[in-house]
């Protein structure tokens, strides 16, 4: 059984990596902070009586589950926002509202700013494509890929966190990288 101090030290040691993993998954700093906090609370509440050696894989599993829960909740929220916004825009059309968001842009930007903006847009689009392709991976491949290549976890740590063999982790990672490379090449992106 881990002592309070060992549990506290463990949580302090994984906090930064967990935050990075959550930010990468949800792309929102505030949501990522909430996810990490919820995961830490669940570990402390439900598994504080476990040995110190078992905390790392337990925490990874809890973190993954909380991230999945976040996406489920977000999917439901997005559905309602979409439905409500479609109603709102039709109300504005009936009232004669002809708001054009392009009118709020400042005219006369310099060429250098436009080039930087173009580079930012291109980078943003490529990043969005990569994120989309990562999200399309099967769950186990995506988890293995993120843990190994984003969190820099070794094969043994990843296997313990995922509850599978080291060979399975290697297979999941290999398939994920092959699938991502093929999908990105098909879209004309070579990294």
Biotite code that builds the C-alpha atoms (Angstrom):
import biotite.structure as struc

atoms = struc.array([
    struc.Atom([0.000, 0.000, 0.000], chain_id="A", res_id=1, res_name="UNK", atom_name="CA", element="C"),
    struc.Atom([1.344, 3.418, -0.981], chain_id="A", res_id=2, res_name="UNK", atom_name="CA", element="C"),
    struc.Atom([1.671, 5.991, 1.772], chain_id="A", res_id=3, res_name="UNK", atom_name="CA", element="C"),
    struc.Atom([0.134, 9.443, 1.429], chain_id="A", res_id=4, res_name="UNK", atom_name="CA", element="C"),
    struc.Atom([3.556, 10.894, 0.684], chain_id="A", res_id=5, res_name="UNK", atom_name="CA", element="C"),
    struc.Atom([4.287, 8.248, -1.968], chain_id="A", res_id=6, res_name="UNK", atom_name="CA", element="C"),
    struc.Atom([0.922, 8.892, -3.595], chain_id="A", res_id=7, res_name="UNK", atom_name="CA", element="C"),
    struc.Atom([1.554, 12.632, -3.533], chain_id="A", res_id=8, res_name="UNK", atom_name="CA", element="C"),
    struc.Atom([5.043, 12.188, -4.992], chain_id="A", res_id=9, res_name="UNK", atom_name="CA", element="C"),
    struc.Atom([3.676, 9.887, -7.679], chain_id="A", res_id=10, res_name="UNK", atom_name="CA", element="C"),
    struc.Atom([0.984, 12.378, -8.693], chain_id="A", res_id=11, res_name="UNK", atom_name="CA", element="C"),
    struc.Atom([3.541, 15.190, -8.798], chain_id="A", res_id=12, res_name="UNK", atom_name="CA", element="C"),
    struc.Atom([5.804, 13.092, -11.014], chain_id="A", res_id=13, res_name="UNK", atom_name="CA", element="C"),
    struc.Atom([3.107, 12.271, -13.593], chain_id="A", res_id=14, res_name="UNK", atom_name="CA", element="C"),
    struc.Atom([1.281, 15.593, -13.599], chain_id="A", res_id=15, res_name="UNK", atom_name="CA", element="C"),
    struc.Atom([3.245, 17.245, -16.404], chain_id="A", res_id=16, res_name="UNK", atom_name="CA", element="C"),
    struc.Atom([3.198, 14.228, -18.741], chain_id="A", res_id=17, res_name="UNK", atom_name="CA", element="C"),
    struc.Atom([-0.493, 13.654, -18.086], chain_id="A", res_id=18, res_name="UNK", atom_name="CA", element="C"),
    struc.Atom([-1.238, 17.289, -18.897], chain_id="A", res_id=19, res_name="UNK", atom_name="CA", element="C"),
    struc.Atom([0.693, 17.055, -22.173], chain_id="A", res_id=20, res_name="UNK", atom_name="CA", element="C"),
    struc.Atom([-1.144, 13.885, -23.093], chain_id="A", res_id=21, res_name="UNK", atom_name="CA", element="C"),
    struc.Atom([-4.517, 15.437, -22.303], chain_id="A", res_id=22, res_name="UNK", atom_name="CA", element="C"),
    struc.Atom([-3.704, 18.646, -24.212], chain_id="A", res_id=23, res_name="UNK", atom_name="CA", element="C"),
    struc.Atom([-2.660, 16.606, -27.220], chain_id="A", res_id=24, res_name="UNK", atom_name="CA", element="C"),
    struc.Atom([-5.863, 14.593, -27.061], chain_id="A", res_id=25, res_name="UNK", atom_name="CA", element="C"),
    struc.Atom([-8.367, 17.412, -26.504], chain_id="A", res_id=26, res_name="UNK", atom_name="CA", element="C"),
    struc.Atom([-6.489, 20.500, -27.778], chain_id="A", res_id=27, res_name="UNK", atom_name="CA", element="C"),
    struc.Atom([-7.824, 22.672, -24.973], chain_id="A", res_id=28, res_name="UNK", atom_name="CA", element="C"),
    struc.Atom([-5.648, 23.649, -22.000], chain_id="A", res_id=29, res_name="UNK", atom_name="CA", element="C"),
    struc.Atom([-8.530, 24.214, -19.595], chain_id="A", res_id=30, res_name="UNK", atom_name="CA", element="C"),
    struc.Atom([-10.234, 20.946, -20.472], chain_id="A", res_id=31, res_name="UNK", atom_name="CA", element="C"),
    struc.Atom([-6.885, 19.157, -20.197], chain_id="A", res_id=32, res_name="UNK", atom_name="CA", element="C"),
    struc.Atom([-6.367, 20.573, -16.694], chain_id="A", res_id=33, res_name="UNK", atom_name="CA", element="C"),
    struc.Atom([-9.821, 19.362, -15.691], chain_id="A", res_id=34, res_name="UNK", atom_name="CA", element="C"),
    struc.Atom([-9.136, 15.921, -17.152], chain_id="A", res_id=35, res_name="UNK", atom_name="CA", element="C"),
    struc.Atom([-5.842, 15.558, -15.279], chain_id="A", res_id=36, res_name="UNK", atom_name="CA", element="C"),
    struc.Atom([-7.404, 16.805, -12.043], chain_id="A", res_id=37, res_name="UNK", atom_name="CA", element="C"),
    struc.Atom([-10.341, 14.387, -12.386], chain_id="A", res_id=38, res_name="UNK", atom_name="CA", element="C"),
    struc.Atom([-7.954, 11.516, -13.112], chain_id="A", res_id=39, res_name="UNK", atom_name="CA", element="C"),
    struc.Atom([-5.807, 12.312, -10.095], chain_id="A", res_id=40, res_name="UNK", atom_name="CA", element="C"),
    struc.Atom([-8.850, 12.570, -7.859], chain_id="A", res_id=41, res_name="UNK", atom_name="CA", element="C"),
    struc.Atom([-10.196, 9.221, -9.065], chain_id="A", res_id=42, res_name="UNK", atom_name="CA", element="C"),
    struc.Atom([-6.837, 7.562, -8.476], chain_id="A", res_id=43, res_name="UNK", atom_name="CA", element="C"),
    struc.Atom([-6.548, 9.041, -4.983], chain_id="A", res_id=44, res_name="UNK", atom_name="CA", element="C"),
    struc.Atom([-10.159, 8.225, -4.077], chain_id="A", res_id=45, res_name="UNK", atom_name="CA", element="C"),
    struc.Atom([-10.425, 4.703, -5.416], chain_id="A", res_id=46, res_name="UNK", atom_name="CA", element="C"),
    struc.Atom([-6.912, 3.301, -5.599], chain_id="A", res_id=47, res_name="UNK", atom_name="CA", element="C"),
    struc.Atom([-4.919, 4.913, -2.778], chain_id="A", res_id=48, res_name="UNK", atom_name="CA", element="C"),
    struc.Atom([-4.708, 1.508, -1.104], chain_id="A", res_id=49, res_name="UNK", atom_name="CA", element="C"),
    struc.Atom([-2.819, -0.030, -4.060], chain_id="A", res_id=50, res_name="UNK", atom_name="CA", element="C"),
    struc.Atom([0.946, -0.630, -4.015], chain_id="A", res_id=51, res_name="UNK", atom_name="CA", element="C"),
    struc.Atom([3.107, 2.119, -5.492], chain_id="A", res_id=52, res_name="UNK", atom_name="CA", element="C"),
    struc.Atom([4.192, -0.108, -8.394], chain_id="A", res_id=53, res_name="UNK", atom_name="CA", element="C"),
    struc.Atom([0.581, -0.460, -9.590], chain_id="A", res_id=54, res_name="UNK", atom_name="CA", element="C"),
    struc.Atom([-0.214, 3.266, -9.622], chain_id="A", res_id=55, res_name="UNK", atom_name="CA", element="C"),
    struc.Atom([1.365, 4.136, -12.993], chain_id="A", res_id=56, res_name="UNK", atom_name="CA", element="C"),
    struc.Atom([-0.677, 1.724, -15.134], chain_id="A", res_id=57, res_name="UNK", atom_name="CA", element="C"),
    struc.Atom([-3.822, 2.458, -13.124], chain_id="A", res_id=58, res_name="UNK", atom_name="CA", element="C"),
    struc.Atom([-3.369, 6.184, -13.602], chain_id="A", res_id=59, res_name="UNK", atom_name="CA", element="C"),
    struc.Atom([-2.825, 5.782, -17.357], chain_id="A", res_id=60, res_name="UNK", atom_name="CA", element="C"),
    struc.Atom([-6.006, 3.746, -17.694], chain_id="A", res_id=61, res_name="UNK", atom_name="CA", element="C"),
    struc.Atom([-7.982, 6.280, -15.625], chain_id="A", res_id=62, res_name="UNK", atom_name="CA", element="C"),
    struc.Atom([-6.582, 9.150, -17.699], chain_id="A", res_id=63, res_name="UNK", atom_name="CA", element="C"),
    struc.Atom([-7.551, 7.437, -20.955], chain_id="A", res_id=64, res_name="UNK", atom_name="CA", element="C"),
    struc.Atom([-11.060, 6.761, -19.650], chain_id="A", res_id=65, res_name="UNK", atom_name="CA", element="C"),
    struc.Atom([-11.525, 10.379, -18.541], chain_id="A", res_id=66, res_name="UNK", atom_name="CA", element="C"),
    struc.Atom([-10.350, 11.585, -21.976], chain_id="A", res_id=67, res_name="UNK", atom_name="CA", element="C"),
    struc.Atom([-12.846, 9.237, -23.657], chain_id="A", res_id=68, res_name="UNK", atom_name="CA", element="C"),
    struc.Atom([-15.582, 10.523, -21.323], chain_id="A", res_id=69, res_name="UNK", atom_name="CA", element="C"),
    struc.Atom([-14.672, 14.098, -22.286], chain_id="A", res_id=70, res_name="UNK", atom_name="CA", element="C"),
    struc.Atom([-15.142, 13.290, -25.978], chain_id="A", res_id=71, res_name="UNK", atom_name="CA", element="C"),
    struc.Atom([-18.480, 11.604, -25.297], chain_id="A", res_id=72, res_name="UNK", atom_name="CA", element="C"),
    struc.Atom([-19.747, 14.643, -23.397], chain_id="A", res_id=73, res_name="UNK", atom_name="CA", element="C"),
    struc.Atom([-18.380, 16.988, -26.048], chain_id="A", res_id=74, res_name="UNK", atom_name="CA", element="C"),
    struc.Atom([-20.163, 15.057, -28.789], chain_id="A", res_id=75, res_name="UNK", atom_name="CA", element="C"),
    struc.Atom([-23.500, 15.515, -27.027], chain_id="A", res_id=76, res_name="UNK", atom_name="CA", element="C"),
    struc.Atom([-22.814, 19.212, -26.384], chain_id="A", res_id=77, res_name="UNK", atom_name="CA", element="C"),
    struc.Atom([-21.841, 19.783, -30.014], chain_id="A", res_id=78, res_name="UNK", atom_name="CA", element="C"),
    struc.Atom([-25.079, 18.220, -31.173], chain_id="A", res_id=79, res_name="UNK", atom_name="CA", element="C"),
    struc.Atom([-27.101, 20.646, -29.052], chain_id="A", res_id=80, res_name="UNK", atom_name="CA", element="C"),
    struc.Atom([-24.999, 23.647, -30.049], chain_id="A", res_id=81, res_name="UNK", atom_name="CA", element="C"),
    struc.Atom([-25.432, 22.774, -33.714], chain_id="A", res_id=82, res_name="UNK", atom_name="CA", element="C"),
    struc.Atom([-29.175, 22.394, -33.353], chain_id="A", res_id=83, res_name="UNK", atom_name="CA", element="C"),
    struc.Atom([-29.547, 25.630, -31.393], chain_id="A", res_id=84, res_name="UNK", atom_name="CA", element="C"),
    struc.Atom([-27.265, 27.644, -33.681], chain_id="A", res_id=85, res_name="UNK", atom_name="CA", element="C"),
    struc.Atom([-29.193, 26.508, -36.755], chain_id="A", res_id=86, res_name="UNK", atom_name="CA", element="C"),
    struc.Atom([-32.373, 27.789, -35.134], chain_id="A", res_id=87, res_name="UNK", atom_name="CA", element="C"),
    struc.Atom([-30.706, 31.073, -34.208], chain_id="A", res_id=88, res_name="UNK", atom_name="CA", element="C"),
    struc.Atom([-29.405, 31.747, -37.719], chain_id="A", res_id=89, res_name="UNK", atom_name="CA", element="C"),
    struc.Atom([-32.852, 31.160, -39.216], chain_id="A", res_id=90, res_name="UNK", atom_name="CA", element="C"),
    struc.Atom([-34.308, 33.637, -36.693], chain_id="A", res_id=91, res_name="UNK", atom_name="CA", element="C"),
    struc.Atom([-31.724, 36.242, -37.740], chain_id="A", res_id=92, res_name="UNK", atom_name="CA", element="C"),
    struc.Atom([-32.588, 35.709, -41.410], chain_id="A", res_id=93, res_name="UNK", atom_name="CA", element="C"),
    struc.Atom([-36.273, 36.353, -40.672], chain_id="A", res_id=94, res_name="UNK", atom_name="CA", element="C"),
    struc.Atom([-35.474, 39.570, -38.833], chain_id="A", res_id=95, res_name="UNK", atom_name="CA", element="C"),
    struc.Atom([-33.355, 40.864, -41.711], chain_id="A", res_id=96, res_name="UNK", atom_name="CA", element="C"),
    struc.Atom([-30.025, 40.289, -39.940], chain_id="A", res_id=97, res_name="UNK", atom_name="CA", element="C"),
    struc.Atom([-27.309, 40.315, -42.591], chain_id="A", res_id=98, res_name="UNK", atom_name="CA", element="C"),
    struc.Atom([-24.169, 40.240, -40.453], chain_id="A", res_id=99, res_name="UNK", atom_name="CA", element="C"),
    struc.Atom([-21.003, 39.562, -42.461], chain_id="A", res_id=100, res_name="UNK", atom_name="CA", element="C"),
    struc.Atom([-18.012, 38.465, -40.356], chain_id="A", res_id=101, res_name="UNK", atom_name="CA", element="C"),
    struc.Atom([-15.638, 39.464, -43.181], chain_id="A", res_id=102, res_name="UNK", atom_name="CA", element="C"),
    struc.Atom([-16.516, 43.114, -42.550], chain_id="A", res_id=103, res_name="UNK", atom_name="CA", element="C"),
    struc.Atom([-14.691, 42.972, -39.218], chain_id="A", res_id=104, res_name="UNK", atom_name="CA", element="C"),
    struc.Atom([-11.292, 42.262, -40.809], chain_id="A", res_id=105, res_name="UNK", atom_name="CA", element="C"),
    struc.Atom([-8.857, 45.152, -41.045], chain_id="A", res_id=106, res_name="UNK", atom_name="CA", element="C"),
    struc.Atom([-8.035, 46.171, -44.634], chain_id="A", res_id=107, res_name="UNK", atom_name="CA", element="C"),
    struc.Atom([-4.516, 46.834, -45.935], chain_id="A", res_id=108, res_name="UNK", atom_name="CA", element="C"),
    struc.Atom([-2.447, 44.171, -44.178], chain_id="A", res_id=109, res_name="UNK", atom_name="CA", element="C"),
    struc.Atom([1.177, 44.095, -45.290], chain_id="A", res_id=110, res_name="UNK", atom_name="CA", element="C"),
    struc.Atom([2.577, 41.337, -47.547], chain_id="A", res_id=111, res_name="UNK", atom_name="CA", element="C"),
    struc.Atom([4.799, 39.989, -44.771], chain_id="A", res_id=112, res_name="UNK", atom_name="CA", element="C"),
    struc.Atom([1.841, 39.580, -42.451], chain_id="A", res_id=113, res_name="UNK", atom_name="CA", element="C"),
    struc.Atom([-0.109, 37.868, -45.225], chain_id="A", res_id=114, res_name="UNK", atom_name="CA", element="C"),
    struc.Atom([2.783, 35.438, -45.878], chain_id="A", res_id=115, res_name="UNK", atom_name="CA", element="C"),
    struc.Atom([3.077, 34.656, -42.155], chain_id="A", res_id=116, res_name="UNK", atom_name="CA", element="C"),
    struc.Atom([-0.655, 34.150, -42.016], chain_id="A", res_id=117, res_name="UNK", atom_name="CA", element="C"),
    struc.Atom([-0.479, 31.822, -45.021], chain_id="A", res_id=118, res_name="UNK", atom_name="CA", element="C"),
    struc.Atom([2.270, 29.789, -43.335], chain_id="A", res_id=119, res_name="UNK", atom_name="CA", element="C"),
    struc.Atom([0.259, 29.629, -40.123], chain_id="A", res_id=120, res_name="UNK", atom_name="CA", element="C"),
    struc.Atom([-2.831, 28.521, -41.989], chain_id="A", res_id=121, res_name="UNK", atom_name="CA", element="C"),
    struc.Atom([-0.893, 25.850, -43.884], chain_id="A", res_id=122, res_name="UNK", atom_name="CA", element="C"),
    struc.Atom([0.714, 24.558, -40.663], chain_id="A", res_id=123, res_name="UNK", atom_name="CA", element="C"),
    struc.Atom([-2.639, 24.608, -38.934], chain_id="A", res_id=124, res_name="UNK", atom_name="CA", element="C"),
    struc.Atom([-4.258, 22.676, -41.779], chain_id="A", res_id=125, res_name="UNK", atom_name="CA", element="C"),
    struc.Atom([-1.506, 20.039, -41.774], chain_id="A", res_id=126, res_name="UNK", atom_name="CA", element="C"),
    struc.Atom([-1.761, 19.680, -38.000], chain_id="A", res_id=127, res_name="UNK", atom_name="CA", element="C"),
    struc.Atom([-5.532, 19.311, -38.283], chain_id="A", res_id=128, res_name="UNK", atom_name="CA", element="C"),
    struc.Atom([-5.120, 16.578, -40.924], chain_id="A", res_id=129, res_name="UNK", atom_name="CA", element="C"),
    struc.Atom([-2.619, 14.728, -38.720], chain_id="A", res_id=130, res_name="UNK", atom_name="CA", element="C"),
    struc.Atom([-4.928, 15.010, -35.706], chain_id="A", res_id=131, res_name="UNK", atom_name="CA", element="C"),
    struc.Atom([-7.843, 13.741, -37.755], chain_id="A", res_id=132, res_name="UNK", atom_name="CA", element="C"),
    struc.Atom([-5.833, 10.771, -38.974], chain_id="A", res_id=133, res_name="UNK", atom_name="CA", element="C"),
    struc.Atom([-4.698, 9.979, -35.408], chain_id="A", res_id=134, res_name="UNK", atom_name="CA", element="C"),
    struc.Atom([-8.331, 10.095, -34.268], chain_id="A", res_id=135, res_name="UNK", atom_name="CA", element="C"),
    struc.Atom([-9.258, 7.638, -37.052], chain_id="A", res_id=136, res_name="UNK", atom_name="CA", element="C"),
    struc.Atom([-6.854, 5.033, -35.716], chain_id="A", res_id=137, res_name="UNK", atom_name="CA", element="C"),
    struc.Atom([-8.422, 2.179, -33.759], chain_id="A", res_id=138, res_name="UNK", atom_name="CA", element="C"),
    struc.Atom([-8.466, 2.933, -30.012], chain_id="A", res_id=139, res_name="UNK", atom_name="CA", element="C"),
    struc.Atom([-5.690, 0.528, -29.034], chain_id="A", res_id=140, res_name="UNK", atom_name="CA", element="C"),
    struc.Atom([-3.395, 1.737, -31.825], chain_id="A", res_id=141, res_name="UNK", atom_name="CA", element="C"),
    struc.Atom([-4.053, 5.377, -30.943], chain_id="A", res_id=142, res_name="UNK", atom_name="CA", element="C"),
    struc.Atom([-3.378, 4.766, -27.236], chain_id="A", res_id=143, res_name="UNK", atom_name="CA", element="C"),
    struc.Atom([-0.138, 2.886, -27.949], chain_id="A", res_id=144, res_name="UNK", atom_name="CA", element="C"),
    struc.Atom([0.977, 5.538, -30.444], chain_id="A", res_id=145, res_name="UNK", atom_name="CA", element="C"),
    struc.Atom([0.335, 8.436, -28.058], chain_id="A", res_id=146, res_name="UNK", atom_name="CA", element="C"),
    struc.Atom([1.946, 6.753, -25.071], chain_id="A", res_id=147, res_name="UNK", atom_name="CA", element="C"),
    struc.Atom([5.049, 5.645, -26.994], chain_id="A", res_id=148, res_name="UNK", atom_name="CA", element="C"),
    struc.Atom([5.687, 8.640, -29.242], chain_id="A", res_id=149, res_name="UNK", atom_name="CA", element="C"),
    struc.Atom([4.028, 11.533, -27.456], chain_id="A", res_id=150, res_name="UNK", atom_name="CA", element="C"),
    struc.Atom([4.661, 10.620, -23.846], chain_id="A", res_id=151, res_name="UNK", atom_name="CA", element="C"),
    struc.Atom([8.009, 8.892, -24.498], chain_id="A", res_id=152, res_name="UNK", atom_name="CA", element="C"),
    struc.Atom([6.958, 5.869, -22.468], chain_id="A", res_id=153, res_name="UNK", atom_name="CA", element="C"),
    struc.Atom([8.991, 2.738, -23.089], chain_id="A", res_id=154, res_name="UNK", atom_name="CA", element="C"),
    struc.Atom([7.425, -0.478, -24.351], chain_id="A", res_id=155, res_name="UNK", atom_name="CA", element="C"),
    struc.Atom([7.165, -2.045, -20.880], chain_id="A", res_id=156, res_name="UNK", atom_name="CA", element="C"),
    struc.Atom([5.450, 1.014, -19.356], chain_id="A", res_id=157, res_name="UNK", atom_name="CA", element="C"),
    struc.Atom([3.037, 1.230, -22.270], chain_id="A", res_id=158, res_name="UNK", atom_name="CA", element="C"),
    struc.Atom([2.228, -2.481, -22.021], chain_id="A", res_id=159, res_name="UNK", atom_name="CA", element="C"),
    struc.Atom([1.535, -2.152, -18.292], chain_id="A", res_id=160, res_name="UNK", atom_name="CA", element="C"),
    struc.Atom([-0.665, 0.911, -18.812], chain_id="A", res_id=161, res_name="UNK", atom_name="CA", element="C"),
    struc.Atom([-2.625, -0.741, -21.627], chain_id="A", res_id=162, res_name="UNK", atom_name="CA", element="C"),
    struc.Atom([-2.869, -4.100, -19.896], chain_id="A", res_id=163, res_name="UNK", atom_name="CA", element="C"),
    struc.Atom([-1.345, -6.056, -22.780], chain_id="A", res_id=164, res_name="UNK", atom_name="CA", element="C"),
    struc.Atom([1.956, -7.682, -23.759], chain_id="A", res_id=165, res_name="UNK", atom_name="CA", element="C"),
    struc.Atom([4.991, -5.779, -25.006], chain_id="A", res_id=166, res_name="UNK", atom_name="CA", element="C"),
    struc.Atom([4.631, -7.532, -28.351], chain_id="A", res_id=167, res_name="UNK", atom_name="CA", element="C"),
    struc.Atom([1.088, -6.185, -28.671], chain_id="A", res_id=168, res_name="UNK", atom_name="CA", element="C"),
    struc.Atom([2.336, -2.660, -27.982], chain_id="A", res_id=169, res_name="UNK", atom_name="CA", element="C"),
    struc.Atom([4.947, -3.011, -30.728], chain_id="A", res_id=170, res_name="UNK", atom_name="CA", element="C"),
    struc.Atom([2.334, -4.346, -33.133], chain_id="A", res_id=171, res_name="UNK", atom_name="CA", element="C"),
    struc.Atom([-0.132, -1.530, -32.324], chain_id="A", res_id=172, res_name="UNK", atom_name="CA", element="C"),
    struc.Atom([2.596, 1.105, -32.783], chain_id="A", res_id=173, res_name="UNK", atom_name="CA", element="C"),
    struc.Atom([3.821, -0.395, -36.025], chain_id="A", res_id=174, res_name="UNK", atom_name="CA", element="C"),
    struc.Atom([0.332, -0.561, -37.480], chain_id="A", res_id=175, res_name="UNK", atom_name="CA", element="C"),
    struc.Atom([-0.452, 2.977, -36.314], chain_id="A", res_id=176, res_name="UNK", atom_name="CA", element="C"),
    struc.Atom([2.674, 4.493, -37.875], chain_id="A", res_id=177, res_name="UNK", atom_name="CA", element="C"),
    struc.Atom([2.133, 2.591, -41.115], chain_id="A", res_id=178, res_name="UNK", atom_name="CA", element="C"),
    struc.Atom([-1.527, 3.657, -41.313], chain_id="A", res_id=179, res_name="UNK", atom_name="CA", element="C"),
    struc.Atom([-0.666, 7.301, -40.532], chain_id="A", res_id=180, res_name="UNK", atom_name="CA", element="C"),
    struc.Atom([2.174, 7.411, -43.076], chain_id="A", res_id=181, res_name="UNK", atom_name="CA", element="C"),
    struc.Atom([-0.051, 5.939, -45.789], chain_id="A", res_id=182, res_name="UNK", atom_name="CA", element="C"),
    struc.Atom([-2.941, 8.309, -45.026], chain_id="A", res_id=183, res_name="UNK", atom_name="CA", element="C"),
    struc.Atom([-0.694, 11.385, -44.955], chain_id="A", res_id=184, res_name="UNK", atom_name="CA", element="C"),
    struc.Atom([1.107, 10.411, -48.173], chain_id="A", res_id=185, res_name="UNK", atom_name="CA", element="C"),
    struc.Atom([-2.289, 10.000, -49.849], chain_id="A", res_id=186, res_name="UNK", atom_name="CA", element="C"),
    struc.Atom([-3.052, 13.609, -48.892], chain_id="A", res_id=187, res_name="UNK", atom_name="CA", element="C"),
    struc.Atom([0.301, 14.832, -50.225], chain_id="A", res_id=188, res_name="UNK", atom_name="CA", element="C"),
    struc.Atom([1.962, 15.327, -46.838], chain_id="A", res_id=189, res_name="UNK", atom_name="CA", element="C"),
    struc.Atom([5.445, 13.970, -46.290], chain_id="A", res_id=190, res_name="UNK", atom_name="CA", element="C"),
    struc.Atom([7.066, 14.440, -42.902], chain_id="A", res_id=191, res_name="UNK", atom_name="CA", element="C"),
])
